[in-house]
Amino acid sequence: MLGSWANTQKPAAGKWRFELFYWDYVIGIVLLALLIGFTLGSSGTMGRSFLGDLQQASFSNYMKALSGGIIFNLANILIVAAIAIAGMSVAFPIGIGLALVLGVVINYISEQKGDHVFLFLGVALVTGAIILDAMAYRQISKDSSKHPGKGIRLALVGGVLMSLFYFFGQQSMSLNFTTPAPGKFTPYAAVFVFSIGVLLSNLLFNTLLMLRPLEGKPIGYTAYFKGTWSIHSVGILGGVIWCIGMSFSIIAAEQAGPAISYGLGQGATMVAAFWGVLSGRSSEAPPRKSISGLRQCLPALYSRPAADYFCGSVTTG
């Protein structure tokens, strides 16, 4: 899910500016977070209900969850900006690769759950897969007009920020969902407050992007309301898909630990790459070298879940 949302932008490409798509994407995140809060988060006999969870949480944990959403949104926009400047093959592996390595280390230090040997072996394998991904993508994209210097700097900043958002989110949350600690959130409330952080920050970040776009002319909010329902629904679907993935990742943290949950989520880079090849609509087929390069990524893609499985199975607490 975390690797699939970005491909929902493809049907709107050329018809709908990214800044406008991104508003629908954020709305989709909030709507899905609210929906699962009032359904899955309000059923069952153990733990706290969604509304009860929101009422009892401390101010500091609200700030942590909101901060996670704000940091994620800024990081996401910076990496998208880096892609626009330097190209996918340069910016995405740098930004997400850096986020993967730093994020796993940060989350493992905060909650040392799982065997560190298998965990960091998995990180190394996915890092290698991302490098192969970039090499394969470079065979497809040969845009010589890109000047990567500024894009690389944006990708580095975005990657550092992306490595921090999950830490803030999970710090606001109890990792015991049956008898959660007082003042902390359980997953559904944490994801909802996180989504509000994304929405509130988008009022600033995306508005600035609309006024000073990376490509094209500035646009106003009136342009958003000129979109058809089918165009809006594509962006909302992207947000819904991302929020499902994020929710599952947060829920998995109870058993797997934050480092493993976060690391698998950042491995979504590979999922995005395969979706990109499968859903590509170019009149020219990707070069054979590109397909071959993506095939080389498969061992790392499958080795990471295996490493994480053993990581969870050998832990004693």
C-alpha positions as CSV (number, residue, x, y, z in Angstrom):
1,M,0.0,0.0,0.0
2,L,2.8,2.5,0.9
3,G,4.4,1.7,-2.4
4,S,1.3,2.0,-4.5
5,W,-0.2,5.4,-3.7
6,A,2.1,7.5,-5.9
7,N,1.0,5.6,-9.0
8,T,-2.5,7.0,-8.6
9,Q,-1.2,10.3,-9.9
10,K,-0.6,8.7,-13.4
11,P,-4.2,8.8,-14.6
12,A,-4.2,12.6,-13.9
13,A,-0.8,13.3,-15.4
14,G,-1.1,16.2,-17.9
15,K,-4.6,17.0,-16.8
16,W,-4.2,18.0,-13.2
17,R,-1.3,19.8,-11.5
18,F,0.6,17.9,-8.8
19,E,-0.2,20.6,-6.2
20,L,-3.9,20.0,-6.8
21,F,-3.6,16.3,-6.8
22,Y,-1.8,16.6,-3.4
23,W,-4.7,18.3,-1.8
24,D,-7.0,15.3,-2.8
25,Y,-4.3,13.0,-1.5
26,V,-4.2,14.6,1.9
27,I,-8.0,14.7,2.1
28,G,-8.0,10.9,1.3
29,I,-5.6,10.3,4.2
30,V,-7.8,12.2,6.7
31,L,-11.0,10.6,5.5
32,L,-9.7,7.1,5.8
33,A,-8.1,7.8,9.2
34,L,-11.5,9.0,10.4
35,L,-13.3,6.1,8.9
36,I,-11.2,3.4,10.4
37,G,-11.2,5.2,13.7
38,F,-15.0,5.0,13.9
39,T,-15.1,1.4,12.6
40,L,-12.1,-0.7,13.5
41,G,-11.1,1.6,16.3
42,S,-14.5,1.6,17.9
43,S,-15.2,-2.1,17.9
44,G,-14.0,-5.0,20.0
45,T,-13.9,-5.5,23.8
46,M,-10.2,-4.9,24.6
47,G,-8.3,-1.7,24.7
48,R,-9.8,1.8,24.4
49,S,-12.3,3.1,21.9
50,F,-11.4,5.7,19.3
51,L,-13.2,8.6,21.0
52,G,-12.1,7.5,24.5
53,D,-8.5,7.4,23.3
54,L,-8.7,10.9,21.9
55,Q,-10.2,12.2,25.1
56,Q,-7.6,10.8,27.5
57,A,-4.4,11.5,25.5
58,S,-2.0,14.0,27.0
59,F,-1.0,17.2,25.4
60,S,2.6,16.1,24.8
61,N,1.4,13.0,22.9
62,Y,-0.9,15.1,20.8
63,M,2.1,17.3,19.9
64,K,4.2,14.2,19.1
65,A,1.6,12.7,16.7
66,L,0.9,16.1,15.1
67,S,4.7,16.7,14.7
68,G,5.0,13.3,13.0
69,G,2.4,14.4,10.4
70,I,4.0,17.8,9.9
71,I,7.4,16.3,9.4
72,F,6.1,13.6,7.1
73,N,4.4,16.1,4.9
74,L,7.4,18.4,4.6
75,A,9.7,15.5,3.8
76,N,7.2,14.1,1.2
77,I,7.0,17.5,-0.5
78,L,10.8,18.0,-0.5
79,I,11.4,14.6,-2.0
80,V,8.8,15.3,-4.7
81,A,10.5,18.6,-5.4
82,A,13.8,16.9,-5.6
83,I,12.4,14.4,-8.2
84,A,11.1,17.3,-10.3
85,I,14.5,18.9,-10.3
86,A,16.9,16.0,-10.4
87,G,14.8,13.2,-11.8
88,M,13.4,10.0,-10.2
89,S,16.5,7.9,-10.7
90,V,18.6,10.4,-8.7
91,A,16.3,11.9,-6.0
92,F,14.1,9.0,-5.0
93,P,16.9,6.5,-4.1
94,I,18.8,9.2,-2.2
95,G,15.9,10.5,-0.3
96,I,14.2,7.2,0.5
97,G,17.5,5.3,0.9
98,L,18.7,7.8,3.5
99,A,15.3,7.7,5.3
100,L,15.5,3.9,5.4
101,V,18.9,3.7,6.9
102,L,18.5,6.6,9.4
103,G,14.9,5.7,10.3
104,V,15.6,2.1,11.1
105,V,18.6,3.1,13.4
106,I,16.5,5.8,15.2
107,N,13.5,3.5,15.7
108,Y,15.7,0.6,16.8
109,I,17.4,2.8,19.4
110,S,14.1,3.9,20.8
111,E,12.7,0.4,21.0
112,Q,15.2,-2.4,20.7
113,K,13.0,-5.2,19.6
114,G,14.2,-7.9,17.3
115,D,17.7,-9.3,16.4
116,H,19.9,-6.4,15.3
117,V,22.0,-8.7,13.0
118,F,19.0,-9.8,10.9
119,L,17.4,-6.3,11.0
120,F,20.5,-4.5,9.7
121,L,21.1,-7.3,7.2
122,G,17.6,-6.5,5.9
123,V,18.4,-2.8,5.7
124,A,21.6,-3.6,3.7
125,L,19.6,-5.8,1.2
126,V,16.9,-3.2,0.7
127,T,19.5,-0.5,0.3
128,G,21.2,-2.6,-2.4
129,A,17.8,-3.1,-4.1
130,I,17.2,0.7,-4.1
131,I,20.6,1.2,-5.8
132,L,19.7,-1.5,-8.4
133,D,16.3,0.2,-8.8
134,A,18.0,3.5,-9.6
135,M,20.4,1.8,-12.1
136,A,17.4,0.2,-13.9
137,Y,15.4,3.4,-13.9
138,R,18.4,5.3,-15.4
139,Q,18.0,3.1,-18.5
140,I,14.5,4.4,-19.0
141,S,15.0,8.0,-18.1
142,K,17.8,9.8,-20.0
143,D,16.7,13.4,-19.6
144,S,20.0,15.3,-20.0
145,S,18.3,18.7,-19.1
146,K,18.2,17.8,-15.4
147,H,20.7,19.6,-13.1
148,P,20.8,17.4,-10.0
149,G,22.8,19.6,-7.6
150,K,19.8,21.4,-6.0
151,G,17.7,18.3,-6.3
152,I,20.2,16.2,-4.4
153,R,20.3,18.7,-1.6
154,L,16.5,18.7,-1.3
155,A,16.5,14.9,-1.4
156,L,19.1,14.7,1.4
157,V,17.0,17.1,3.6
158,G,13.8,15.3,2.8
159,G,15.5,11.9,3.6
160,V,16.6,13.1,7.0
161,L,13.1,14.4,7.8
162,M,11.5,11.3,6.5
163,S,13.6,9.2,8.9
164,L,12.1,11.1,11.8
165,F,8.3,11.1,11.2
166,Y,7.6,7.5,12.3
167,F,9.6,8.0,15.5
168,F,7.4,10.9,16.6
169,G,4.3,8.9,15.7
170,Q,5.2,5.8,17.6
171,Q,6.4,7.8,20.6
172,S,2.9,9.1,21.0
173,M,1.5,5.6,21.0
174,S,1.4,2.8,23.5
175,L,2.9,-0.5,22.2
176,N,0.5,-2.5,24.4
177,F,-2.8,-2.2,22.6
178,T,-4.8,-4.4,25.1
179,T,-3.9,-2.4,28.2
180,P,-2.5,0.8,26.8
181,A,-0.6,3.2,29.0
182,P,-2.6,6.2,30.2
183,G,-2.1,9.4,28.2
184,K,-0.8,7.6,25.1
185,F,-2.7,6.8,21.9
186,T,-3.6,3.4,20.5
187,P,-3.0,3.0,16.7
188,Y,-6.2,4.3,15.2
189,A,-6.3,7.5,17.2
190,A,-2.5,8.0,16.6
191,V,-3.0,7.7,12.8
192,F,-5.9,10.2,12.9
193,V,-4.0,12.8,14.9
194,F,-1.1,12.2,12.6
195,S,-3.3,12.9,9.6
196,I,-4.5,16.2,11.1
197,G,-0.9,17.2,11.3
198,V,-0.5,16.4,7.6
199,L,-3.7,18.4,6.8
200,L,-2.8,21.5,8.9
201,S,0.8,21.7,7.6
202,N,-0.5,21.3,4.0
203,L,-2.3,24.6,4.4
204,L,1.2,26.2,4.6
205,F,3.5,23.9,2.6
206,N,1.2,23.2,-0.4
207,T,-0.1,26.8,-0.5
208,L,3.6,28.0,-0.9
209,L,4.1,25.4,-3.6
210,M,1.0,26.6,-5.4
211,L,2.3,30.2,-5.2
212,R,5.9,29.4,-6.2
213,P,5.6,26.1,-8.2
214,L,8.7,24.2,-9.2
215,E,7.3,23.8,-12.7
216,G,4.7,25.9,-14.5
217,K,2.8,29.0,-13.5
218,P,1.5,29.9,-10.0
219,I,-2.1,28.6,-9.5
220,G,-4.9,29.7,-7.1
221,Y,-7.4,27.7,-5.1
222,T,-10.1,28.4,-7.8
223,A,-8.3,25.9,-10.0
224,Y,-8.9,23.1,-7.5
225,F,-12.7,23.5,-7.8
226,K,-12.6,23.3,-11.6
227,G,-11.5,19.6,-11.4
228,T,-14.0,16.9,-12.2
229,W,-15.1,14.3,-9.6
230,S,-13.2,11.6,-11.5
231,I,-10.0,13.7,-11.2
232,H,-10.5,14.4,-7.5
233,S,-11.3,10.8,-6.8
234,V,-8.0,9.6,-8.1
235,G,-6.1,11.8,-5.6
236,I,-8.4,10.8,-2.8
237,L,-7.8,7.1,-3.6
238,G,-4.1,7.7,-3.4
239,G,-4.5,9.1,0.1
240,V,-6.7,6.2,1.1
241,I,-4.2,3.7,-0.1
242,W,-1.3,5.4,1.7
243,C,-3.3,5.6,5.0
244,I,-4.2,1.9,4.9
245,G,-0.5,1.1,4.5
246,M,0.4,3.5,7.3
247,S,-2.3,2.1,9.6
248,F,-1.1,-1.5,9.1
249,S,2.5,-0.4,9.7
250,I,1.6,1.2,13.0
251,I,-0.5,-1.8,14.1
252,A,2.4,-4.1,13.3
253,A,4.7,-2.2,15.6
254,E,3.2,-3.9,18.7
255,Q,4.5,-7.3,17.7
256,A,7.3,-6.5,15.2
257,G,8.7,-3.4,16.8
258,P,8.9,0.1,15.3
259,A,12.2,-0.4,13.5
260,I,11.0,-3.4,11.5
261,S,7.6,-1.8,10.8
262,Y,9.2,1.3,9.6
263,G,11.9,-0.5,7.6
264,L,9.3,-2.6,5.7
265,G,7.3,0.5,5.0
266,Q,10.4,2.3,3.4
267,G,11.0,-0.9,1.4
268,A,7.9,0.4,-0.5
269,T,10.4,2.0,-2.9
270,M,10.6,-1.4,-4.7
271,V,6.9,-1.9,-4.8
272,A,6.6,1.6,-6.4
273,A,9.2,0.6,-9.0
274,F,7.4,-2.6,-10.0
275,W,4.0,-0.8,-10.1
276,G,5.6,1.9,-12.3
277,V,6.8,-0.8,-14.8
278,L,3.5,-2.7,-14.8
279,S,1.3,0.4,-15.1
280,G,3.5,2.3,-17.6
281,R,1.6,3.7,-20.6
282,S,4.6,4.9,-22.7
283,S,4.4,4.0,-26.3
284,E,7.9,2.6,-26.0
285,A,8.6,-0.5,-24.0
286,P,11.2,-0.2,-21.2
287,P,14.6,-1.4,-22.3
288,R,15.5,-5.0,-21.5
289,K,18.3,-3.8,-19.2
290,S,15.7,-2.0,-17.1
291,I,13.6,-5.2,-16.7
292,S,16.7,-7.2,-16.0
293,G,17.8,-4.6,-13.3
294,L,14.4,-4.8,-11.6
295,R,14.6,-8.6,-11.6
296,Q,17.9,-8.4,-9.8
297,C,16.1,-6.6,-7.0
298,L,13.8,-9.5,-6.3
299,P,16.2,-11.4,-4.0
300,A,16.5,-8.4,-1.7
301,L,12.8,-7.8,-1.9
302,Y,12.0,-11.3,-0.6
303,S,15.0,-11.5,1.7
304,R,13.9,-8.6,3.8
305,P,10.6,-10.1,5.0
306,A,12.4,-13.3,5.7
307,A,15.0,-11.5,7.8
308,D,12.3,-9.7,9.6
309,Y,10.5,-12.9,10.2
310,F,13.5,-14.5,11.9
311,C,14.1,-11.2,13.7
312,G,10.7,-11.5,15.3
313,S,11.0,-15.2,16.0
314,V,14.3,-15.1,17.9
315,T,13.4,-12.2,20.2
316,T,12.6,-12.9,23.8
317,G,10.9,-9.6,24.6
